[in-house]
Amino acid sequence: MFQGKILVQGVGRAEKEPLNLFDPKSVQVQWEVNQTWSLQLTAYNDGSLAYQMLESEASIFLDNQEYIIKQVADDSSSGLDSIQVTATHVYFEVQKIRKYKEYVDPEDKDKQTDVKVLKDNTDTSKSDDSDNAKTDTSEKTEGNTTTKVTTKTTDETQQDNQNQVSYSIQDVLDHWLKDNKFGFTYEVIGDFEKKELEELQDGTGADMLSKISDTWGNAIIYPDNRKIRVYSADKFNLNRGNRIDYLNNASEIKFSTDSTSLTNMVYCIGGKYFVETTTETTTTTTTTTTSGGWGWPFPSVGEGTFMQAQRFGNDGGYRQNGFHDGLDFGSVDHPGREVHAIHGGKVTIKSYMGGLGNYVVISGGGYNVVYQEAFSSPSNIIVNVGDTVKVGDVIGYRDTSHLHVGVTKADFNVAVGKSFTNDGTWLDPLELIKNGPSDTDTETSSETNSNSNTQEYYYFAPFMYRDEESIKKYGEHPAEPIEDGRFKDKNAMIEYVKTKLQPEPSLSIDVTTTTDIKPIAGDVIHVMVKSQDISTNFTLTGFTWYPYSYPVDNPTSITLNSNVQNILDYQNSRQRQFRKAMNNLKVATNNVINSGNSSFNEYGGNQQLQTWLNDFVGG
């Protein structure tokens, strides 16, 4: 039984006080790799200082780790006062760290008026004469006419990556955490390759964690209090000699296979370049777009109903500064999967951001409308940057609990930094939908390629990569096509797409223990189930631990995840059981055939059964 104390430190206080009166069965620690680390408990009012300090943002210390209280529920029942608290590990406080990109030219950093704007290196209006274009010019004169012909060859792989920078995990940590004021330190343990990322600018510390786990698939974030440690899988997952033996120290072992995400073939499209031949003429084009007014994102529901927390403005205290910068259309009060545009314009942004999820911005009539938190996958957004959208057009498909709509007249990248500031940057979508004006946008552009001939070329032909071994076992399971302009070499792209496929069903194991096992994150545990002929190693990737009440009242439950070798070991054990069952069937059938039962032979049964045995189980 765990003997450690629970300590409480109040908000803004230095002392730590022991919590003496609590329900031992209620104390549980939950952890899941790169996802969850939380503590729950119920304490009873004993008049102590520790009990009185149990409030939001106070700290709880258990097993040498600090947790920050996020949820508190006071309960008075049968003459007894109690508090139920839920706390998250202190490393999640890294989300308080926010980086802002530079907006002001360094020369004017101390000025307050007439401040020069910092040139945006990602400006799409930059000259076409970029470093990745090769231009040849020739002139031909016939009589009084001179024709100037320009041939330009552009490498799109370089064009697509012009805003990409090569970063290490250390670089990412340095960007957000170096010299931070919240006491966070950091360390990288293991070897990681550098990756190409969009230039790091703004975002929160939570964005930093997501960027690391999403970009480096083998990275495991496992902090020690405020020290952020990023491990490579080979440094974190260690075999400490621990064993799980069914019916010895485990009452239940549940093996779950899932082929939902099985993929073993994918269509691959690599980098391109194009050759453009133009004659020197100028064409001016004026485009007028009318927004068509305003509409509802779920027209079949219309306005519907909203709770206070869903409305724009004062949200009742649920968010930072009590301010909600948009309007939430819940899947219950505003049912429907198709998300319709509430205002016309052009798609200017389609991206992903921590806190927003996959989102899209449509700009028109001076308004920037963002649709966020509704799309778990970028493929659920069916419009793309540059598309023209009318009011009522379907722009995507909601598959989450709600759609958040925000409207601003400011630059979106500026406005998103004021998501919790009620200074007029964000506008009330409900008011605009009901009473907003129609708007007209006029765009004028000039081009010098009116008589142009452009031909695109792939560096290598698009191809289908197939994992033939997986297809032989499970049939064809195609993944979404992968189009990545970084690749000029086919073999390099093959190695990349191999890491994106899941050629075997995933295998996870849930174990309920019967002994005093304290779970260790990343522990490589040997699992034995003799009845199923299973004996192999698995990695601990999650647990629910009741330090004061296991194993009788609340046994420890752990989740084990597998690698390719584990999956093969499990499949081999299943195959051995299958062969054993088939052999038993063969023996039993032969016994019947050789039993000499005359009534059975009378109808030719032996002959029919022998034929079946040969065909089905190999004679």
C-alpha positions as CSV (number, residue, x, y, z in Angstrom):
1,M,0.0,0.0,0.0
2,F,1.3,3.5,-0.9
3,Q,2.4,5.4,2.2
4,G,3.1,8.8,0.7
5,K,1.3,11.9,2.0
6,I,-0.9,14.3,0.1
7,L,0.2,17.9,0.5
8,V,-1.8,21.1,-0.3
9,Q,-0.4,24.5,-1.2
10,G,-2.8,27.4,-1.4
11,V,-2.9,30.0,-4.1
12,G,-0.1,32.5,-3.4
13,R,1.0,30.7,-0.3
14,A,4.4,29.2,0.5
15,E,3.6,26.6,3.1
16,K,2.5,23.0,2.2
17,E,0.0,21.4,4.6
18,P,-0.8,17.6,4.8
19,L,-4.3,16.5,3.9
20,N,-5.4,14.1,6.6
21,L,-9.1,13.4,6.1
22,F,-9.9,12.1,2.6
23,D,-11.6,9.1,1.1
24,P,-8.8,6.7,0.1
25,K,-11.0,5.0,-2.5
26,S,-11.5,8.3,-4.3
27,V,-7.8,9.1,-4.9
28,Q,-6.9,8.1,-8.4
29,V,-4.1,9.1,-10.8
30,Q,-4.8,8.8,-14.5
31,W,-2.0,9.0,-17.2
32,E,-1.9,8.4,-20.9
33,V,1.1,9.0,-23.0
34,N,1.2,12.5,-24.6
35,Q,-2.5,13.0,-23.6
36,T,-3.6,12.9,-20.0
37,W,-2.1,13.3,-16.5
38,S,-4.6,14.1,-13.8
39,L,-5.5,13.5,-10.1
40,Q,-8.9,13.2,-8.5
41,L,-9.9,12.9,-4.8
42,T,-12.6,13.6,-2.3
43,A,-11.6,15.3,1.0
44,Y,-13.7,15.8,4.2
45,N,-13.9,19.0,6.3
46,D,-11.8,18.5,9.4
47,G,-11.3,22.2,10.0
48,S,-7.7,22.0,8.8
49,L,-5.9,24.6,6.8
50,A,-5.2,22.0,4.1
51,Y,-8.9,21.5,3.6
52,Q,-9.6,25.2,3.4
53,M,-6.8,25.6,0.8
54,L,-8.5,23.2,-1.7
55,E,-9.6,25.7,-4.3
56,S,-9.2,26.4,-8.0
57,E,-5.5,26.9,-9.0
58,A,-4.2,25.6,-5.7
59,S,-1.5,22.9,-5.8
60,I,-1.7,19.3,-4.7
61,F,1.5,17.2,-4.2
62,L,1.4,13.4,-4.5
63,D,4.2,11.0,-5.1
64,N,6.7,13.9,-5.7
65,Q,4.5,15.4,-8.5
66,E,2.6,18.7,-8.4
67,Y,-1.0,19.0,-9.7
68,I,-3.0,22.2,-10.2
69,I,-6.7,22.1,-9.1
70,K,-9.0,22.9,-12.0
71,Q,-12.4,21.7,-10.8
72,V,-13.9,21.9,-7.3
73,A,-17.3,20.6,-6.2
74,D,-18.4,21.4,-2.6
75,D,-20.9,18.8,-1.2
76,S,-22.8,18.9,2.0
77,S,-24.7,15.8,2.8
78,S,-25.9,14.0,6.0
79,G,-24.2,16.6,8.1
80,L,-20.8,16.1,6.4
81,D,-19.0,18.6,4.2
82,S,-16.8,17.4,1.5
83,I,-14.9,18.6,-1.6
84,Q,-14.3,16.7,-4.8
85,V,-11.4,18.0,-6.8
86,T,-9.9,17.3,-10.2
87,A,-6.4,18.5,-10.8
88,T,-4.1,18.3,-13.8
89,H,-0.4,17.9,-13.8
90,V,1.6,21.1,-13.4
91,Y,3.2,20.7,-16.8
92,F,-0.1,21.6,-18.5
93,E,0.5,25.1,-17.1
94,V,2.9,25.5,-20.0
95,Q,-0.2,26.7,-21.9
96,K,0.2,30.0,-20.1
97,I,3.3,30.7,-22.1
98,R,2.3,32.6,-25.3
99,K,4.6,33.8,-28.0
100,Y,3.6,36.7,-30.3
101,K,5.1,37.3,-33.7
102,E,6.8,40.5,-34.5
103,Y,4.6,43.2,-36.0
104,V,6.9,46.3,-35.8
105,D,10.0,47.0,-37.7
106,P,12.9,46.8,-35.2
107,E,13.9,50.3,-36.2
108,D,10.6,51.7,-34.8
109,K,10.3,49.3,-31.8
110,D,10.3,52.2,-29.3
111,K,7.9,54.5,-31.3
112,Q,4.2,54.9,-30.4
113,T,2.9,56.6,-33.5
114,D,3.7,56.3,-37.2
115,V,5.3,52.9,-36.6
116,K,6.7,51.1,-39.5
117,V,5.2,47.6,-40.1
118,L,7.6,44.7,-40.2
119,K,7.8,43.2,-43.7
120,D,6.1,39.8,-43.8
121,N,8.4,37.2,-45.3
122,T,5.4,35.1,-46.2
123,D,3.8,37.8,-48.3
124,T,2.3,36.0,-51.3
125,S,2.6,39.3,-53.3
126,K,6.4,38.9,-53.6
127,S,7.9,39.1,-57.1
128,D,7.7,36.0,-59.3
129,D,11.4,36.4,-60.0
130,S,12.2,34.1,-57.0
131,D,15.3,32.0,-56.6
132,N,13.5,28.9,-57.7
133,A,12.7,30.2,-61.2
134,K,15.0,30.0,-64.3
135,T,14.2,32.6,-67.0
136,D,15.3,32.6,-70.6
137,T,14.4,35.6,-72.9
138,S,14.6,35.8,-76.7
139,E,13.6,38.5,-79.2
140,K,12.6,38.0,-82.8
141,T,12.1,40.9,-85.3
142,E,10.1,40.5,-88.5
143,G,9.6,43.8,-90.4
144,N,8.3,46.4,-88.0
145,T,7.1,43.9,-85.4
146,T,9.3,42.7,-82.5
147,T,8.1,39.8,-80.4
148,K,9.6,39.2,-77.0
149,V,9.3,35.7,-75.7
150,T,10.0,34.7,-72.1
151,T,10.4,31.1,-71.0
152,K,10.3,30.5,-67.2
153,T,11.0,27.2,-65.5
154,T,9.9,27.1,-61.9
155,D,10.6,24.4,-59.3
156,E,7.4,24.1,-57.3
157,T,9.0,22.0,-54.6
158,Q,11.1,25.0,-53.6
159,Q,8.1,27.3,-54.0
160,D,6.0,25.2,-51.7
161,N,8.7,25.1,-49.0
162,Q,9.8,28.8,-49.2
163,N,8.4,29.4,-45.7
164,Q,9.8,26.1,-44.2
165,V,12.6,26.1,-41.7
166,S,14.6,23.1,-40.5
167,Y,14.1,22.7,-36.7
168,S,15.2,20.3,-34.0
169,I,13.1,19.6,-30.9
170,Q,15.6,21.6,-28.9
171,D,14.9,24.6,-31.3
172,V,11.2,24.3,-30.7
173,L,11.6,24.1,-26.9
174,D,14.0,27.1,-27.0
175,H,11.5,29.2,-29.0
176,W,8.8,28.9,-26.4
177,L,10.5,28.1,-23.1
178,K,13.9,29.9,-23.1
179,D,13.9,32.6,-20.3
180,N,10.2,31.9,-19.5
181,K,8.8,33.5,-16.3
182,F,6.9,30.4,-15.1
183,G,9.8,28.3,-14.0
184,F,9.7,25.7,-16.8
185,T,13.0,24.0,-17.7
186,Y,13.4,21.4,-20.4
187,E,15.6,18.6,-21.7
188,V,15.7,16.3,-24.8
189,I,16.7,12.7,-24.1
190,G,17.4,10.7,-27.2
191,D,18.2,11.3,-30.9
192,F,15.8,13.0,-33.2
193,E,16.1,14.2,-36.8
194,K,15.5,17.8,-37.8
195,K,12.1,18.4,-39.5
196,E,10.9,21.0,-41.9
197,L,8.3,23.2,-40.2
198,E,6.6,26.5,-41.0
199,E,8.7,29.3,-39.3
200,L,7.9,29.4,-35.6
201,Q,6.2,32.6,-34.6
202,D,3.2,32.8,-32.3
203,G,1.2,30.4,-30.2
204,T,1.0,28.9,-26.7
205,G,3.1,26.4,-24.9
206,A,0.3,23.9,-25.5
207,D,0.8,24.5,-29.3
208,M,4.5,23.7,-28.7
209,L,3.6,20.3,-27.1
210,S,1.3,19.5,-30.0
211,K,3.8,20.5,-32.6
212,I,6.4,18.2,-31.0
213,S,4.1,15.2,-30.7
214,D,2.6,15.7,-34.1
215,T,5.9,16.3,-36.0
216,W,8.1,13.7,-34.2
217,G,6.0,10.5,-34.1
218,N,8.5,8.8,-31.7
219,A,8.6,11.6,-29.2
220,I,7.2,11.0,-25.7
221,I,6.7,14.0,-23.4
222,Y,7.0,12.9,-19.8
223,P,7.8,15.8,-17.5
224,D,9.1,15.9,-13.9
225,N,7.0,18.7,-12.4
226,R,8.0,21.8,-14.3
227,K,10.8,20.2,-16.1
228,I,9.6,19.3,-19.6
229,R,11.4,16.1,-20.8
230,V,11.1,14.9,-24.3
231,Y,12.2,11.3,-24.8
232,S,12.8,9.2,-27.9
233,A,10.8,5.9,-27.6
234,D,13.9,3.8,-27.2
235,K,15.0,5.9,-24.2
236,F,11.6,6.1,-22.5
237,N,10.3,2.5,-23.0
238,L,12.5,0.4,-20.8
239,N,12.3,-3.2,-19.7
240,R,12.6,-3.3,-15.9
241,G,11.8,-7.1,-15.6
242,N,8.2,-6.7,-14.6
243,R,5.7,-9.4,-15.6
244,I,2.0,-9.8,-15.9
245,D,0.8,-13.4,-15.5
246,Y,-2.9,-14.0,-16.0
247,L,-4.5,-15.5,-12.8
248,N,-1.3,-14.9,-10.9
249,N,-1.1,-11.1,-10.6
250,A,-3.9,-10.1,-13.0
251,S,-7.6,-10.9,-12.8
252,E,-8.4,-9.8,-16.4
253,I,-6.4,-9.3,-19.5
254,K,-8.4,-8.0,-22.5
255,F,-6.9,-8.0,-25.9
256,S,-8.5,-5.6,-28.4
257,T,-7.7,-5.6,-32.1
258,D,-9.0,-2.8,-34.3
259,S,-8.8,-2.8,-38.1
260,T,-10.8,0.4,-38.4
261,S,-7.7,2.4,-39.4
262,L,-6.0,-0.4,-41.4
263,T,-4.3,1.0,-44.5
264,N,-2.0,-0.9,-46.8
265,M,-2.0,1.1,-50.1
266,V,-1.8,4.8,-50.9
267,Y,-1.6,6.9,-54.1
268,C,1.5,9.1,-54.0
269,I,2.0,12.4,-55.8
270,G,5.3,14.1,-55.5
271,G,6.9,17.4,-56.5
272,K,6.3,19.3,-59.7
273,Y,7.9,22.0,-61.8
274,F,6.3,24.0,-64.6
275,V,7.5,25.7,-67.7
276,E,5.7,28.9,-68.7
277,T,6.1,30.6,-72.1
278,T,4.7,34.1,-72.4
279,T,4.5,37.0,-74.8
280,E,4.8,40.4,-73.3
281,T,1.2,41.7,-73.1
282,T,-0.8,43.2,-70.3
283,T,-4.3,42.3,-69.3
284,T,-6.2,44.1,-66.6
285,T,-9.1,42.1,-65.0
286,T,-11.7,43.5,-62.7
287,T,-13.7,41.1,-60.6
288,T,-16.8,42.1,-58.7
289,T,-18.1,39.7,-56.0
290,T,-21.4,40.3,-54.1
291,S,-21.6,38.6,-50.7
292,G,-25.4,38.0,-51.0
293,G,-26.0,39.2,-47.4
294,W,-25.9,36.8,-44.4
295,G,-27.3,33.3,-43.7
296,W,-27.4,30.6,-41.1
297,P,-24.7,27.8,-41.0
298,F,-27.5,25.2,-40.5
299,P,-30.4,26.6,-42.6
300,S,-32.9,23.9,-41.7
301,V,-32.6,25.1,-38.0
302,G,-32.3,28.8,-38.6
303,E,-31.6,30.8,-35.5
304,G,-32.5,28.1,-33.1
305,T,-31.7,28.5,-29.4
306,F,-28.4,29.3,-27.6
307,M,-27.3,29.0,-24.0
308,Q,-25.5,31.9,-22.5
309,A,-22.1,30.2,-22.8
310,Q,-22.7,29.8,-26.5
311,R,-23.4,33.4,-27.2
312,F,-21.0,36.2,-28.2
313,G,-19.8,38.5,-25.4
314,N,-20.3,37.8,-21.7
315,D,-20.2,34.0,-21.4
316,G,-21.0,33.8,-17.7
317,G,-17.5,33.3,-16.5
318,Y,-16.5,30.1,-18.4
319,R,-13.6,31.6,-20.3
320,Q,-10.6,33.9,-19.8
321,N,-11.9,37.4,-18.9
322,G,-15.4,36.0,-19.2
323,F,-15.4,36.8,-22.9
324,H,-16.6,34.7,-25.8
325,D,-15.3,35.9,-29.2
326,G,-17.9,34.1,-31.4
327,L,-21.1,32.1,-31.5
328,D,-21.3,28.3,-30.9
329,F,-23.8,26.2,-32.8
330,G,-24.1,23.0,-30.8
331,S,-24.9,19.7,-32.5
332,V,-27.9,19.2,-30.1
333,D,-29.5,22.7,-30.4
334,H,-28.5,23.1,-34.1
335,P,-28.4,19.6,-35.6
336,G,-27.0,19.0,-39.0
337,R,-23.7,17.8,-40.5
338,E,-23.4,20.2,-43.5
339,V,-21.8,23.6,-42.5
340,H,-23.1,26.4,-44.8
341,A,-21.3,29.7,-45.4
342,I,-23.0,32.6,-43.5
343,H,-21.3,35.2,-45.7
344,G,-19.9,35.2,-49.2
345,G,-16.3,35.8,-50.1
346,K,-13.0,34.1,-50.9
347,V,-11.3,31.4,-48.8
348,T,-8.1,33.0,-47.5
349,I,-6.9,30.5,-44.8
350,K,-7.4,26.8,-44.4
351,S,-5.1,25.5,-41.6
352,Y,-4.8,24.0,-38.1
353,M,-4.1,25.8,-34.8
354,G,-4.1,24.6,-31.2
355,G,-7.4,25.6,-29.6
356,L,-9.1,26.2,-33.0
357,G,-8.5,22.7,-34.5
358,N,-8.9,22.5,-38.2
359,Y,-10.4,25.9,-39.4
360,V,-11.2,27.9,-42.5
361,V,-11.4,31.7,-43.0
362,I,-13.6,33.2,-45.7
363,S,-13.1,36.9,-46.4
364,G,-15.5,39.2,-48.2
365,G,-17.1,42.6,-47.9
366,G,-14.5,43.7,-45.4
367,Y,-15.3,40.8,-43.0
368,N,-13.2,37.8,-42.1
369,V,-15.4,34.9,-41.0
370,V,-13.7,31.9,-39.2
371,Y,-15.3,28.5,-38.9
372,Q,-13.5,26.4,-36.3
373,E,-13.8,23.5,-33.8
374,A,-16.2,21.6,-36.0
375,F,-13.8,19.6,-38.1
376,S,-11.7,16.7,-36.6
377,S,-9.9,16.2,-39.9
378,P,-8.8,18.7,-42.6
379,S,-10.6,16.6,-45.2
380,N,-13.9,17.6,-43.6
381,I,-13.4,21.1,-44.9
382,I,-14.2,20.8,-48.6
383,V,-13.3,24.3,-49.8
384,N,-9.7,25.4,-50.5
385,V,-7.7,28.6,-50.4
386,G,-8.7,30.8,-53.4
387,D,-12.2,29.3,-53.8
388,T,-15.1,31.8,-54.1
389,V,-17.9,31.0,-51.8
390,K,-21.5,32.3,-51.8
391,V,-23.9,32.5,-48.9
392,G,-25.4,29.1,-48.2
393,D,-22.7,27.1,-50.0
394,V,-21.6,24.0,-48.1
395,I,-18.0,24.5,-46.9
396,G,-17.5,21.4,-44.8
397,Y,-19.0,18.7,-42.6
398,R,-19.2,19.0,-38.8
399,D,-18.3,15.8,-36.8
400,T,-17.7,17.4,-33.4
401,S,-19.9,18.7,-30.6
402,H,-20.2,22.2,-32.0
403,L,-19.3,24.8,-34.7
404,H,-17.7,28.0,-33.5
405,V,-18.2,31.0,-35.8
406,G,-16.2,34.2,-35.4
407,V,-16.4,37.5,-37.3
408,T,-13.8,40.3,-37.4
409,K,-12.8,43.1,-39.7
410,A,-9.2,42.9,-38.5
411,D,-6.5,40.8,-39.9
412,F,-7.3,37.3,-38.7
413,N,-3.7,36.6,-37.5
414,V,-4.0,39.8,-35.3
415,A,-7.5,39.1,-34.2
416,V,-6.8,35.5,-33.0
417,G,-4.3,37.0,-30.5
418,K,-7.2,38.9,-29.0
419,S,-9.6,36.0,-28.6
420,F,-10.2,36.8,-25.0
421,T,-10.2,40.6,-25.3
422,N,-13.4,42.5,-25.6
423,D,-12.1,45.5,-27.4
424,G,-14.2,45.5,-30.5
425,T,-11.9,43.3,-32.6
426,W,-14.5,40.6,-32.7
427,L,-18.1,41.2,-33.8
428,D,-21.4,39.6,-32.8
429,P,-22.2,37.0,-35.5
430,L,-25.8,36.7,-34.4
431,E,-26.4,40.4,-34.9
432,L,-24.7,40.3,-38.3
433,I,-26.6,37.2,-39.5
434,K,-29.9,38.8,-38.5
435,N,-29.3,42.4,-39.5
436,G,-26.0,42.6,-41.5
437,P,-25.7,44.4,-44.8
438,S,-25.0,43.0,-48.2
439,D,-21.5,43.8,-49.5
440,T,-19.7,44.0,-52.8
441,D,-16.0,43.4,-53.3
442,T,-14.1,44.6,-56.4
443,E,-10.7,43.2,-57.2
444,T,-8.4,44.5,-60.0
445,S,-5.4,42.5,-61.2
446,S,-2.9,42.9,-64.0
447,E,-1.0,40.1,-65.6
448,T,1.6,39.9,-68.3
449,N,0.8,36.4,-69.5
450,S,-2.3,36.8,-71.6
451,N,-0.7,34.9,-74.4
452,S,0.9,32.2,-72.3
453,N,1.5,28.5,-72.6
454,T,2.2,26.7,-69.3
455,Q,3.0,23.1,-68.9
456,E,3.5,21.3,-65.6
457,Y,5.7,18.3,-65.1
458,Y,6.0,15.8,-62.3
459,Y,9.6,14.9,-61.2
460,F,8.3,11.3,-61.2
461,A,4.9,9.8,-62.2
462,P,2.3,9.5,-59.5
463,F,2.2,5.9,-58.3
464,M,0.4,3.5,-56.1
465,Y,2.4,2.1,-53.2
466,R,1.2,-1.2,-51.9
467,D,2.2,-3.3,-48.9
468,E,1.7,-6.6,-50.6
469,E,2.1,-8.7,-47.5
470,S,-0.7,-6.8,-45.7
471,I,-2.9,-6.9,-48.8
472,K,-2.4,-10.7,-49.0
473,K,-3.7,-11.1,-45.5
474,Y,-6.4,-8.5,-45.2
475,G,-7.3,-7.4,-48.8
476,E,-6.9,-3.9,-50.1
477,H,-7.4,-1.0,-47.6
478,P,-6.6,2.3,-49.4
479,A,-5.5,5.4,-47.5
480,E,-6.2,9.0,-48.5
481,P,-3.8,10.0,-51.3
482,I,-0.6,11.7,-50.2
483,E,0.4,14.7,-52.2
484,D,3.7,16.2,-51.0
485,G,5.6,18.7,-53.1
486,R,8.8,18.2,-51.1
487,F,9.7,15.0,-53.0
488,K,11.8,15.0,-56.2
489,D,12.9,11.4,-55.7
490,K,10.4,8.5,-55.8
491,N,12.4,6.2,-53.4
492,A,12.5,8.9,-50.8
493,M,8.7,9.3,-51.0
494,I,8.2,5.6,-50.7
495,E,10.2,5.5,-47.4
496,Y,8.1,8.5,-46.1
497,V,4.7,6.9,-47.0
498,K,5.6,3.6,-45.3
499,T,5.6,5.5,-42.0
500,K,2.1,6.8,-42.7
501,L,0.4,3.4,-43.4
502,Q,-1.0,1.1,-40.8
503,P,-0.6,-2.4,-42.5
504,E,-1.7,-4.4,-39.4
505,P,-4.7,-4.0,-37.1
506,S,-3.8,-2.1,-34.0
507,L,-3.6,-4.2,-30.8
508,S,-4.1,-2.8,-27.3
509,I,-4.3,-4.6,-24.0
510,D,-6.2,-3.6,-20.9
511,V,-5.0,-5.3,-17.7
512,T,-6.7,-5.4,-14.2
513,T,-4.1,-6.3,-11.6
514,T,-4.5,-8.1,-8.3
515,T,-1.3,-7.2,-6.5
516,D,0.3,-4.0,-5.3
517,I,1.6,-3.0,-8.7
518,K,2.6,0.7,-9.0
519,P,2.5,1.5,-12.7
520,I,5.6,2.9,-14.3
521,A,5.1,5.0,-17.5
522,G,6.9,3.5,-20.4
523,D,7.5,0.2,-18.6
524,V,8.1,-2.7,-21.0
525,I,6.2,-5.6,-19.3
526,H,6.2,-9.3,-20.2
527,V,2.7,-10.6,-20.5
528,M,1.8,-14.3,-20.2
529,V,-1.6,-15.9,-20.9
530,K,-0.9,-19.6,-20.9
531,S,-4.4,-20.6,-22.0
532,Q,-3.9,-18.5,-25.2
533,D,-0.2,-19.4,-25.7
534,I,0.7,-15.7,-25.4
535,S,4.1,-14.7,-24.0
536,T,5.5,-11.4,-25.3
537,N,6.5,-7.9,-24.2
538,F,4.2,-4.9,-24.3
539,T,4.7,-1.2,-23.4
540,L,2.7,0.6,-20.7
541,T,1.0,3.6,-22.3
542,G,-1.6,4.5,-19.8
543,F,-2.9,3.7,-16.3
544,T,-5.5,4.4,-13.6
545,W,-3.8,4.0,-10.2
546,Y,-5.6,4.2,-6.8
547,P,-2.6,4.6,-4.5
548,Y,-4.5,4.2,-1.2
549,S,-7.1,1.6,-2.0
550,Y,-5.6,-1.0,-4.4
551,P,-5.7,-3.9,-5.0
552,V,-8.9,-4.9,-3.2
553,D,-11.2,-1.9,-3.5
554,N,-9.8,-0.3,-6.7
555,P,-7.3,-2.5,-8.6
556,T,-4.8,-0.8,-10.8
557,S,-5.8,-0.9,-14.5
558,I,-3.1,-0.4,-17.1
559,T,-3.2,0.0,-20.9
560,L,-0.5,-1.6,-22.9
561,N,0.3,-0.8,-26.5
562,S,2.1,-2.8,-29.1
563,N,4.6,-2.6,-31.9
564,V,4.8,-4.6,-35.0
565,Q,6.5,-7.5,-33.3
566,N,3.9,-7.7,-30.6
567,I,1.1,-7.8,-33.2
568,L,2.9,-10.7,-35.0
569,D,3.4,-12.6,-31.7
570,Y,-0.3,-12.2,-30.9
571,Q,-1.3,-13.3,-34.5
572,N,1.0,-16.3,-34.3
573,S,-0.5,-17.4,-31.0
574,R,-4.0,-17.2,-32.5
575,Q,-2.7,-19.2,-35.5
576,R,-1.3,-21.9,-33.2
577,Q,-4.7,-22.2,-31.5
578,F,-6.4,-22.4,-34.9
579,R,-4.0,-25.2,-36.0
580,K,-4.6,-27.1,-32.8
581,A,-8.4,-26.9,-33.2
582,M,-8.1,-28.1,-36.8
583,N,-5.9,-31.0,-35.7
584,N,-8.4,-32.0,-33.0
585,L,-11.2,-31.9,-35.6
586,K,-9.2,-34.1,-37.9
587,V,-8.5,-36.7,-35.2
588,A,-12.2,-36.7,-34.1
589,T,-13.4,-37.1,-37.7
590,N,-11.0,-40.0,-38.4
591,N,-12.2,-41.7,-35.3
592,V,-15.7,-41.6,-36.5
593,I,-14.7,-42.9,-40.0
594,N,-12.8,-45.8,-38.5
595,S,-15.3,-46.7,-35.9
596,G,-17.0,-49.4,-38.1
597,N,-20.5,-48.1,-37.5
598,S,-22.5,-50.2,-40.0
599,S,-25.6,-48.0,-40.1
600,F,-23.3,-45.0,-40.9
601,N,-21.6,-47.0,-43.7
602,E,-25.0,-48.0,-45.1
603,Y,-25.6,-44.6,-46.5
604,G,-22.1,-44.0,-47.7
605,G,-21.4,-41.6,-44.8
606,N,-17.8,-42.7,-44.5
607,Q,-17.0,-41.8,-48.1
608,Q,-18.7,-38.4,-47.9
609,L,-17.0,-37.5,-44.6
610,Q,-13.6,-38.6,-45.9
611,T,-14.0,-36.4,-48.9
612,W,-14.9,-33.4,-46.7
613,L,-12.0,-34.1,-44.4
614,N,-9.5,-34.1,-47.4
615,D,-10.9,-30.9,-48.8
616,F,-11.3,-28.9,-45.6
617,V,-8.7,-30.0,-43.1
618,G,-6.1,-31.7,-45.3
619,G,-7.1,-35.3,-44.9
